[in-house]
Amino acid sequence: MNFTAMDFETANHFPESACSLALVLVRNNKIIDRFYTVINPQMPFDSQNIKIHGITADDVKNAPTMAEVWPKIKKLYQPGMLVAAHNARFDCNVLQKSLARYNISAPHYLAIDTLATSRLFEPNLKNHKLDTVSAALNIDLWHHHNALSDSEACAEILIHQNKEFGNEPIKNLVKQI
């Protein structure tokens, strides 16, 4: 499989408050590249979000905005290109809303949710949270809620499922964004 695994963390409960992003490039079921950045959301941080991911306003005060990050990554979000995320509805929404803040048109791409694939392929787990699925598949989630760790785990989950179950059942879960 060829895809990009994506994970965002947000500064607060607004989806347009992206404060970190990681992308993991997978070609032929192998991770070939990684991208990580903190993002200045230009809005306040909520203490609950800080408690989850550990990123503060001080950490991002000199970071690029989403408008500045977008030109570096937009080539990965093209029609026909597959993007994976664990709970993809959240991450796809963060991308769309964060771009909309800067009047940048939402990209069109294919998305697959490893939360959905895990529910299908790992039905006996107590839940299908990223840490639970990673543990069940012996995938190293080295720092849960760090965007790079989470996107690497997402990539490894989809690689594992593709090797075990093949392309066809996975293709049925791909959605057009």
Backbone as CSV, one residue per row, in Angstrom:
resi,resn,N_x,N_y,N_z,CA_x,CA_y,CA_z,C_x,C_y,C_z
1,MET,0.836,-1.193,0.000,0.000,0.000,0.000,0.870,1.242,0.000
2,ASN,0.355,2.268,-0.624,0.966,3.593,-0.623,-0.024,4.562,0.004
3,PHE,0.394,5.229,1.078,-0.478,6.188,1.742,0.337,7.094,2.646
4,THR,-0.329,8.112,3.179,0.248,9.000,4.174,-0.593,8.894,5.427
5,ALA,0.040,8.600,6.554,-0.666,8.599,7.835,-0.542,9.996,8.438
6,MET,-1.640,10.495,8.990,-1.699,11.863,9.487,-2.219,11.871,10.910
7,ASP,-1.691,12.773,11.727,-2.248,13.000,13.059,-2.062,14.460,13.443
8,PHE,-3.129,15.045,13.964,-3.109,16.407,14.497,-3.326,16.372,15.998
9,GLU,-2.788,17.353,16.689,-3.171,17.688,18.052,-3.705,19.117,17.997
10,THR,-4.650,19.423,18.866,-5.266,20.753,18.855,-5.040,21.480,20.178
11,ALA,-5.071,22.805,20.094,-4.828,23.656,21.262,-6.036,23.718,22.191
12,ASN,-7.214,23.547,21.614,-8.444,23.638,22.395,-9.517,22.794,21.707
13,HIS,-10.774,22.995,22.082,-11.833,22.154,21.516,-12.262,22.565,20.109
14,PHE,-11.722,23.649,19.593,-12.055,24.059,18.229,-11.176,23.304,17.232
15,PRO,-11.780,22.712,16.204,-10.969,21.930,15.255,-9.955,22.778,14.490
16,GLU,-10.186,24.065,14.387,-9.258,24.927,13.655,-8.043,25.343,14.492
17,SER,-7.861,24.713,15.656,-6.762,25.082,16.559,-5.582,24.113,16.477
18,ALA,-5.275,23.597,15.302,-4.148,22.666,15.154,-2.882,23.258,15.767
19,CYS,-2.247,22.481,16.645,-0.996,22.946,17.263,0.175,22.012,16.975
20,SER,-0.101,20.835,16.409,0.973,19.979,15.904,0.409,19.054,14.842
21,LEU,1.294,18.652,13.957,0.929,17.786,12.839,2.097,16.857,12.556
22,ALA,1.763,15.607,12.309,2.768,14.656,11.826,2.206,13.911,10.632
23,LEU,3.067,13.659,9.683,2.742,12.880,8.492,3.801,11.800,8.336
24,VAL,3.348,10.592,8.049,4.253,9.466,7.835,3.960,8.909,6.451
25,LEU,4.966,8.927,5.588,4.820,8.445,4.210,5.106,6.959,4.131
26,VAL,4.170,6.230,3.531,4.313,4.783,3.363,4.264,4.471,1.864
27,ARG,5.272,3.755,1.410,5.321,3.290,0.031,5.624,1.803,0.055
28,ASN,4.810,1.027,-0.660,4.975,-0.426,-0.697,5.043,-1.031,0.714
29,ASN,4.130,-0.552,1.565,4.012,-1.036,2.950,5.255,-0.808,3.801
30,LYS,6.053,0.189,3.465,7.223,0.550,4.259,7.194,2.054,4.544
31,ILE,7.488,2.406,5.785,7.612,3.829,6.124,8.899,4.340,5.501
32,ILE,8.756,5.377,4.666,9.941,5.906,3.981,10.291,7.327,4.410
33,ASP,9.362,8.036,5.051,9.655,9.410,5.452,8.686,9.851,6.534
34,ARG,9.113,10.840,7.295,8.306,11.394,8.380,8.403,12.919,8.346
35,PHE,7.319,13.574,8.728,7.292,15.036,8.848,6.582,15.373,10.147
36,TYR,7.178,16.258,10.943,6.542,16.696,12.186,6.777,18.189,12.355
37,THR,5.743,18.876,12.800,5.896,20.284,13.131,4.900,20.676,14.209
38,VAL,5.314,21.603,15.048,4.328,22.285,15.878,3.787,23.419,15.027
39,ILE,2.599,23.852,15.360,1.894,24.877,14.584,1.399,25.937,15.559
40,ASN,1.533,27.195,15.181,0.965,28.268,15.991,-0.499,28.440,15.569
41,PRO,-1.441,28.042,16.446,-2.849,28.127,16.068,-3.408,29.537,16.154
42,GLN,-2.635,30.456,16.695,-3.057,31.847,16.862,-4.372,31.939,17.628
43,MET,-4.487,31.096,18.639,-5.635,31.123,19.546,-5.212,30.500,20.870
44,PRO,-6.007,30.713,21.907,-5.623,30.225,23.236,-5.609,28.696,23.340
45,PHE,-4.788,28.222,24.267,-4.710,26.803,24.598,-5.619,26.515,25.785
46,ASP,-6.248,25.369,25.760,-7.078,24.905,26.865,-6.237,23.973,27.738
47,SER,-6.383,24.086,29.041,-5.581,23.274,29.964,-5.827,21.777,29.769
48,GLN,-7.036,21.392,29.386,-7.330,19.961,29.150,-6.520,19.430,27.969
49,ASN,-6.424,20.212,26.917,-5.639,19.794,25.751,-4.155,19.714,26.096
50,ILE,-3.676,20.698,26.852,-2.272,20.682,27.269,-1.987,19.427,28.087
51,LYS,-2.923,19.059,28.955,-2.751,17.868,29.788,-2.652,16.611,28.914
52,ILE,-3.369,16.579,27.803,-3.358,15.411,26.916,-2.050,15.316,26.128
53,HIS,-1.658,16.413,25.461,-0.504,16.324,24.556,0.752,17.031,25.038
54,GLY,0.633,17.878,26.046,1.815,18.521,26.609,2.349,19.711,25.838
55,ILE,1.651,20.149,24.808,2.103,21.294,24.010,1.468,22.556,24.591
56,THR,2.284,23.594,24.797,1.803,24.849,25.374,1.948,25.990,24.369
57,ALA,1.360,27.115,24.709,1.472,28.312,23.862,2.934,28.715,23.697
58,ASP,3.743,28.569,24.750,5.172,28.893,24.643,5.874,28.009,23.619
59,ASP,5.459,26.749,23.534,6.086,25.810,22.596,5.859,26.208,21.139
60,VAL,4.794,26.932,20.870,4.442,27.241,19.476,4.542,28.725,19.127
61,LYS,4.999,29.545,20.067,4.980,30.999,19.822,5.778,31.410,18.592
62,ASN,6.831,30.685,18.242,7.620,31.003,17.045,7.400,29.999,15.916
63,ALA,6.391,29.146,16.071,6.109,28.112,15.075,5.344,28.692,13.889
64,PRO,5.391,28.007,12.752,4.611,28.465,11.601,3.111,28.281,11.840
65,THR,2.321,29.071,11.149,0.869,28.891,11.155,0.525,27.781,10.160
66,MET,-0.721,27.350,10.182,-1.141,26.332,9.217,-0.999,26.861,7.790
67,ALA,-1.236,28.138,7.593,-1.078,28.731,6.255,0.368,28.631,5.776
68,GLU,1.320,28.671,6.702,2.732,28.554,6.339,3.164,27.098,6.170
69,VAL,2.521,26.190,6.878,2.838,24.757,6.764,2.256,24.176,5.474
70,TRP,1.056,24.616,5.104,0.321,24.016,3.988,1.129,23.887,2.691
71,PRO,1.843,24.908,2.229,2.586,24.741,0.968,3.598,23.596,0.999
72,LYS,4.093,23.243,2.181,5.078,22.166,2.301,4.447,20.782,2.219
73,ILE,3.142,20.674,2.486,2.513,19.354,2.573,1.377,19.131,1.585
74,LYS,0.929,20.176,0.914,-0.290,20.052,0.104,-0.179,19.030,-1.021
75,LYS,1.031,18.737,-1.471,1.198,17.735,-2.543,0.749,16.345,-2.103
76,LEU,0.634,16.117,-0.782,0.202,14.817,-0.259,-1.320,14.684,-0.214
77,TYR,-2.015,15.769,-0.492,-3.482,15.794,-0.415,-4.052,16.106,-1.795
78,GLN,-3.940,15.141,-2.680,-4.407,15.302,-4.058,-5.475,14.253,-4.348
79,PRO,-6.337,14.513,-5.326,-7.329,13.491,-5.696,-6.628,12.162,-6.001
80,GLY,-7.169,11.095,-5.452,-6.612,9.772,-5.679,-5.533,9.372,-4.695
81,MET,-5.033,10.308,-3.891,-4.010,9.974,-2.902,-4.683,9.575,-1.597
82,LEU,-4.173,8.527,-0.954,-4.775,7.975,0.250,-4.099,8.529,1.501
83,VAL,-4.939,9.010,2.426,-4.482,9.515,3.719,-5.171,8.686,4.800
84,ALA,-4.382,8.178,5.742,-4.915,7.380,6.845,-4.813,8.170,8.144
85,ALA,-5.783,7.961,9.019,-5.738,8.541,10.359,-6.554,7.648,11.282
86,HIS,-6.200,7.647,12.542,-6.983,6.903,13.532,-8.011,7.880,14.079
87,ASN,-9.278,7.630,13.782,-10.380,8.564,13.979,-10.251,9.681,12.943
88,ALA,-10.284,9.283,11.692,-10.045,10.186,10.565,-11.020,11.350,10.510
89,ARG,-12.224,11.157,10.997,-13.180,12.264,10.976,-12.599,13.471,11.719
90,PHE,-11.964,13.218,12.871,-11.345,14.290,13.646,-10.233,14.963,12.847
91,ASP,-9.257,14.182,12.378,-8.087,14.757,11.719,-8.432,15.439,10.400
92,CYS,-9.324,14.854,9.625,-9.743,15.483,8.365,-10.467,16.801,8.637
93,ASN,-11.250,16.840,9.696,-11.952,18.060,10.078,-10.963,19.126,10.552
94,VAL,-9.960,18.734,11.337,-8.946,19.695,11.783,-8.227,20.290,10.575
95,LEU,-7.860,19.459,9.615,-7.203,19.967,8.411,-8.103,20.963,7.688
96,GLN,-9.333,20.563,7.430,-10.258,21.422,6.694,-10.486,22.749,7.412
97,LYS,-10.778,22.700,8.698,-11.089,23.927,9.459,-9.854,24.799,9.647
98,SER,-8.695,24.178,9.839,-7.466,24.959,10.007,-7.105,25.698,8.722
99,LEU,-7.335,25.071,7.585,-7.097,25.747,6.302,-8.134,26.841,6.051
100,ALA,-9.389,26.549,6.378,-10.466,27.515,6.153,-10.217,28.824,6.898
101,ARG,-9.580,28.756,8.058,-9.251,29.976,8.818,-8.429,30.947,7.988
102,TYR,-7.666,30.416,7.041,-6.792,31.239,6.206,-7.315,31.335,4.772
103,ASN,-8.604,31.029,4.605,-9.246,31.070,3.283,-8.541,30.192,2.251
104,ILE,-8.037,29.053,2.718,-7.416,28.070,1.827,-8.456,26.985,1.553
105,SER,-8.685,26.701,0.300,-9.684,25.704,-0.084,-9.313,24.332,0.441
106,ALA,-10.324,23.605,0.874,-10.113,22.245,1.369,-9.659,21.347,0.223
107,PRO,-8.673,20.495,0.461,-8.209,19.582,-0.578,-9.174,18.406,-0.751
108,HIS,-9.041,17.738,-1.876,-9.813,16.522,-2.148,-8.830,15.358,-2.256
109,TYR,-9.089,14.331,-1.462,-8.203,13.175,-1.396,-9.019,11.983,-0.903
110,LEU,-8.389,10.834,-0.832,-9.033,9.631,-0.300,-8.600,9.462,1.154
111,ALA,-9.516,9.033,2.005,-9.196,8.849,3.417,-9.618,7.466,3.886
112,ILE,-8.833,6.928,4.794,-9.192,5.686,5.456,-8.943,5.863,6.946
113,ASP,-9.847,5.300,7.721,-9.828,5.451,9.169,-9.398,4.134,9.800
114,THR,-8.242,4.130,10.475,-7.794,2.889,11.103,-8.625,2.543,12.344
115,LEU,-9.416,3.476,12.827,-10.399,3.130,13.855,-11.434,2.185,13.244
116,ALA,-11.908,2.515,12.050,-12.885,1.662,11.347,-12.263,0.335,10.914
117,THR,-11.049,0.375,10.394,-10.421,-0.888,9.977,-10.190,-1.788,11.187
118,SER,-9.844,-1.195,12.314,-9.602,-1.984,13.527,-10.888,-2.599,14.063
119,ARG,-11.981,-1.880,13.956,-13.266,-2.447,14.376,-13.630,-3.646,13.507
120,LEU,-13.302,-3.563,12.219,-13.592,-4.664,11.299,-12.648,-5.847,11.517
121,PHE,-11.344,-5.568,11.570,-10.348,-6.641,11.578,-9.975,-7.140,12.974
122,GLU,-10.226,-6.343,13.990,-9.888,-6.715,15.371,-11.139,-6.603,16.242
123,PRO,-12.210,-7.338,15.929,-13.501,-7.131,16.596,-13.532,-7.504,18.074
124,ASN,-12.588,-8.288,18.539,-12.641,-8.772,19.921,-11.895,-7.899,20.922
125,LEU,-11.363,-6.779,20.488,-10.676,-5.886,21.421,-11.685,-5.204,22.339
126,LYS,-11.256,-4.844,23.559,-12.165,-4.189,24.514,-12.613,-2.824,24.009
127,ASN,-11.762,-2.151,23.232,-12.114,-0.911,22.528,-11.155,-0.787,21.358
128,HIS,-11.294,0.239,20.590,-10.459,0.376,19.395,-9.674,1.678,19.404
129,LYS,-9.363,2.150,20.610,-8.508,3.328,20.755,-7.122,2.995,20.220
130,LEU,-6.402,4.016,19.828,-5.088,3.823,19.223,-4.148,3.033,20.126
131,ASP,-4.142,3.332,21.417,-3.235,2.617,22.307,-3.630,1.154,22.476
132,THR,-4.923,0.866,22.490,-5.399,-0.513,22.622,-5.042,-1.335,21.385
133,VAL,-5.317,-0.777,20.216,-5.019,-1.491,18.961,-3.512,-1.680,18.812
134,SER,-2.753,-0.639,19.116,-1.287,-0.743,19.015,-0.760,-1.855,19.915
135,ALA,-1.236,-1.900,21.138,-0.784,-2.947,22.069,-1.162,-4.336,21.554
136,ALA,-2.382,-4.479,21.046,-2.846,-5.786,20.561,-2.030,-6.274,19.370
137,LEU,-1.535,-5.345,18.558,-0.768,-5.712,17.364,0.739,-5.618,17.585
138,ASN,1.150,-5.382,18.833,2.570,-5.236,19.171,3.248,-4.120,18.389
139,ILE,2.548,-3.010,18.265,3.063,-1.824,17.580,3.537,-0.844,18.647
140,ASP,4.711,-0.297,18.457,5.304,0.612,19.425,4.659,2.001,19.318
141,LEU,3.792,2.297,20.269,3.226,3.646,20.402,4.062,4.318,21.481
142,TRP,5.159,4.912,21.087,6.178,5.363,22.029,5.797,6.594,22.832
143,HIS,4.815,7.367,22.394,4.366,8.531,23.176,2.966,8.921,22.705
144,HIS,1.965,8.259,23.282,0.574,8.504,22.869,0.240,9.986,23.005
145,HIS,-0.410,10.526,22.001,-0.803,11.929,21.859,0.356,12.830,21.466
146,ASN,1.469,12.244,21.067,2.471,12.959,20.309,2.115,12.652,18.860
147,ALA,1.939,13.677,18.046,1.433,13.469,16.686,2.312,12.519,15.874
148,LEU,3.627,12.590,16.052,4.496,11.696,15.280,4.341,10.248,15.735
149,SER,4.326,10.029,17.029,4.123,8.672,17.546,2.782,8.117,17.086
150,ASP,1.737,8.935,17.186,0.401,8.480,16.797,0.310,8.182,15.304
151,SER,0.921,9.025,14.469,0.831,8.773,13.019,1.684,7.571,12.615
152,GLU,2.805,7.347,13.293,3.595,6.140,13.020,2.798,4.892,13.394
153,ALA,2.124,4.928,14.545,1.312,3.779,14.968,0.170,3.544,13.983
154,CYS,-0.474,4.611,13.548,-1.544,4.494,12.553,-1.016,3.829,11.286
155,ALA,0.144,4.278,10.813,0.743,3.686,9.612,1.014,2.204,9.819
156,GLU,1.578,1.861,10.958,1.906,0.455,11.240,0.652,-0.407,11.352
157,ILE,-0.424,0.151,11.900,-1.690,-0.586,11.986,-2.193,-0.929,10.586
158,LEU,-2.213,0.063,9.703,-2.734,-0.176,8.351,-1.810,-1.113,7.565
159,ILE,-0.514,-0.970,7.743,0.427,-1.891,7.092,0.158,-3.321,7.558
160,HIS,0.034,-3.509,8.868,-0.247,-4.838,9.426,-1.547,-5.406,8.861
161,GLN,-2.595,-4.597,8.858,-3.899,-5.075,8.385,-3.869,-5.382,6.893
162,ASN,-3.149,-4.597,6.130,-3.038,-4.860,4.700,-2.314,-6.180,4.449
163,LYS,-1.245,-6.424,5.186,-0.501,-7.674,5.023,-1.350,-8.868,5.436
164,GLU,-2.135,-8.716,6.499,-2.917,-9.838,7.014,-4.209,-10.077,6.238
165,PHE,-4.881,-9.006,5.801,-6.213,-9.150,5.211,-6.288,-8.769,3.737
166,GLY,-5.253,-8.143,3.193,-5.229,-7.802,1.770,-5.881,-6.467,1.452
167,ASN,-5.814,-6.108,0.179,-6.317,-4.809,-0.287,-7.836,-4.697,-0.320
168,GLU,-8.502,-5.747,-0.765,-9.939,-5.640,-1.050,-10.790,-5.193,0.139
169,PRO,-10.674,-5.827,1.312,-11.528,-5.367,2.414,-11.181,-3.950,2.882
170,ILE,-9.928,-3.552,2.689,-9.520,-2.192,3.057,-10.110,-1.185,2.079
171,LYS,-10.098,-1.509,0.788,-10.643,-0.594,-0.224,-12.104,-0.224,0.050
172,ASN,-12.837,-1.168,0.629,-14.253,-0.901,0.921,-14.455,0.165,1.985
173,LEU,-13.409,0.499,2.737,-13.510,1.483,3.802,-12.933,2.859,3.409
174,VAL,-12.442,2.984,2.186,-11.892,4.251,1.725,-13.018,5.205,1.365
175,LYS,-12.863,6.463,1.814,-13.869,7.484,1.536,-13.248,8.648,0.778
176,GLN,-14.041,9.265,-0.058,-13.599,10.451,-0.796,-13.815,11.678,0.088
177,ILE,-12.795,12.483,0.221,-12.884,13.740,0.994,-12.895,14.904,0.020
